[in-house]
Amino acid sequence: MSEKILLVDGHSIINRAFYGVTNLTNSRGLHTNAVFGFMNTLFKVLEEEKPDYVTVAFDVKAPTFRHEMYAEYKGTRKPMPEELHEQVPVLKKLLHAMGILTMEKAGLEADDLLGTAAKRSEKKGLNVIVLSGDRDLLQLATEHIRIRMPKTKGGVTEIENYNTQDVIDRYQITPLQIIELKALMGDSSDNIPGVPGIGEKTATNLIVKYGSIENAYAHVDEITPNRAKEALRNHYDMAQMSKALATINIDCDYDYDWEAARLGDIYTKEAYEIIKELEFKNMLSRFSVEALANEAVEKSFRTVTDLGEAENLFEKAEKQERLAFELIREGKEVLALSLALSAQEVYIFPVQGFLTEGFLTERLSRALAGVKEIVCLGLKEQLKFLDVKTSPAFWDVEIGAYLLNPLKDSYSSEELAGEYLGLSVPSRAELFGKQKLSEVLEEKPEEFRIYAGYLSYVLYEVLSPIRARIREEGMEELYENMEMPLVFTLFSMERAGVQVEAKELKTYGDALAVRIGELEKEIYQEAGEEFNINSPKQLGVILFEKMGMKGGKKTKTGYSTSADVLEKLAPEHPIVSHILEYRQLTKLKSTYADGLAVYIGGDQRIHTTFQQTITATGRLSSVEPNLQNIPIRMELGRMIRKVFVPAKGYTLLDADYSQIELRVLAHMSGDENLIQAYREAQDIHRLTASQVFHIPFDEVTDLQRRNAKAVNFGIVYGISSFGLSQDLSITRKEAQEYIQKYFETYPKIKEFLDGCVKDAKEKGYVTTMFGRRRQVPELKSSNFMQRSFGERVAMNAPIQGTAADIIKIAMVRVERRLKEEGLRSRLLLQVHDELLVETHLEEIEQVKRILSEEMHGAARLSVPLEIDMKQGGNWYEAH
């Protein structure tokens, strides 16, 4: 069998990793995301390919060009971001510590080095693997040179493989004709201009037909469409230059040394120390130094299929101080239970034979009742299958990990294992790809044992470090008194759902359809022709070319027809107002009238899912469907609330915090003027207008009050003078004067906001009144826009987060009171600062009292918390 060599396009893979892995720095503030992503990709390919030789190619620091005559053109490439630039030498140091050869040479580009090493290795009789995200490298593909290209699809990275036939199948052309393709269509990522006006589809057709740009140019009069013909005729010089730029030099002046590239033991002590310094905990387990031996861990995983043994183990589980569990599910079906009684005793109970789903969930529920510490991941979803009540014994490590780092996208057990245990655990996707778990359980029982065993093992082991860090960071009370009780509150709300009048929803949708049809006819009549109103490209042509409207901004894909562009044009022509209305109504119909209908269950209720670990500020979100996004600004949008109704014998009570974020700002800033205004229950927006514009309170106009309101709420979100000028349609200078006068009126607010930014820069995070942390890595960015965003986050996260904390406390307390007092009324929805309760007609006054007491008492501020409460026969009436 031939030996194998792996050649890696260093800059391509590290660049891809930099933009694919975000917000990663070590404790010393060094950006590490690109190195982390690169190493993960490298380890994956090394495990799959098991090469005998490895080399990573880099461009040298100074720009180098394959063809010096075109250096001036290609020199326009954008400089590497500083956050990436600082990671390149770190990566090289790590590769050298692992004994992996790197190659670079002034005057040569990395792909020339790769091309030369690949062709010489092929000639030497080696099988060659080239790892790159650059499509240029496909020109190297042969039967013995395979190009591997990482692609991200649906958030999952897959690596595509290309030998000669794969290139032909994918692109309809041979590997060498990739050069011809690039010559015509260009490549902006590599500063290859191509021929203006010729895209990939046309370029492919031309190369398939003519084989090369030279032959295409020789038959230029035959080319169709006419646009492509003229483009090639007028820009053939660009095609020639692009071809030269795209052609890789496969015999450049470089002395490649195979013996230096031979792969030895890469898991060296030196490499381990660098990875430890970079804080890549999940990679440490690859090294023998201080690493947990996965094989030793996996020996403690046992599959249980005997009913008698299962009974004995559940009896033993009832007496444990701590246990961890995970119900392994596929859709609404439980496939197995993973149960850790200790780190050395991990059991997998597959649903089969006498071990039915009912038996496992019933015995697990009984066992949990007597355990002091129950560790799980995503408890709310597990509760659907269990018969347990709220209990301080539960510890949801997903919520704990979320509090410690709310910026992450997910908190899977393999991620927690890497971050908190330094243990490398393969993910489900890595083990089984897209195969169904039910199939894996049946066809690969041994692999399923390993996968399932790690689920509860990791949870058991990860509790201690997560809990210790929560204590260190002062969030223990936040976790125990707010977030964990909230799991049970949200579970009750989801299970209850909210009743919907399906017929009313259909009637609402039909009415929208009639109006949408009328608008279509009016728009076509005003445009003088029919076109696709939903196509921004076609709409742009109608408005800015046919109708000659001013202010059109043309992009690569056509004119911008965004809402802000159309709103400015609306006074000019009725067609624009009709288009805006058409868009609003089609959105209402598709998202709500049609969209909500599919979620109505057999009980005539919609059961949304509340997400507790998604937003960085601590706010809840709602999905499938999103009931927190029901329109409120437009009357026709608000009408959708009429279809949400109480059950028979009930009414709806809606309680909404009044200006909670401004009240939180008053309290946290300690500004006496704002505090006094709230204590005197004055109209805060009218008062602000009076003080900012220096006019008597009673003489403030509605416009001045609206402007003051925009400033009040804008300040909470760290609004800029540009943002305010856009909101109020005033000049940036006027907006800046508004903001300046506002801070003169409320001086301590400016001090508070500046202090938030200063603290965030020093500590790396900001906190809410209740100790919730929000990291602000954007403040360290070299990009001005990113830093500005970071400053806005530092200003508004403490306010938004505190408001979110208060409503969570209120939710927990309201739901607890409803149960303690034995009421039939149920908390159904939370929409930001609003709670909706389905209230039994005999309990109205009692529920009103509970809402008032618990929402007012959720926090002690230096200003009163106020709520607006309404009652109605549907959500529209109650809001």
Secondary structure, DSSP 8 states (H G I E B T S, - for coil): ---EEEEEEHHHHHHHHHHHS-S-B-TT--B-HHHHHHHHHHHHHHHHH--SEEEEE---SS---SSGGGHHHHTTS----HHHHTTHHHHHHHHHHTT-EEE--TT--HHHHHHHHHHHHHHTT-EEEEE-S-GGGGGG--SSEEEEEEEEETTEEEEEEE-HHHHHHHHSS-TTHHHHHHHHH-BGGGTB---TT--HHHHHHHHHHHSSHHHHHHTGGG-SSHHHHHHHHH-HHHHHHHHHHH---SS-S----HHHHB------HHHHHHHHHHT-HHHHTTSSTT---HHHHHTTEEE---HHHHHHHHHHHHT-SEEEEEEEEETTEEEEEEEEEETTEEEEEESBTTB-HHHHHHHHHHHHTT-SEEEESSHHHHHTT------TTEEEHHHHHHHH-TT-S---HHHHIIIII------HHHHHTT--HHHHHHH-HHHHHHHHHHHHHHHHHHHHHHHHHHHHTT-HHHIIIIIHHHHHHHHHHHHH-EEE-HHHHHHHHHHHHHHHHHHHHHHHHHHTS---TT-HHHHHIIIIIIS--S---EETTEE---HHHHHHHGGG-HHHHHHHHHHHHHHIIIIIIITTGGGB-TTSEE--EEESSS-TTS--EEESS-TT----SSHHHHGGGGGEE--TTEEEEEEEESSHHHHHHHHHHT-HHHHHHHHTT--HHHHHHHHHTT--GGG--HHHHHHHHHHHHHHHTT--HHHHHHHHT--HHHHHHHHHHHHHHSHHHHHHHHHHHHHHHHHSEEE-TT--EEE-GGGG-SSHHHHHHHHHHHHHHHHHHHHHHHHHHHHHHHHHHHHHTT-S-EEEEEETTEEEEEEEGGGHHHHHHHHHHHHHTT---SS---EEEEEESSHHHH-
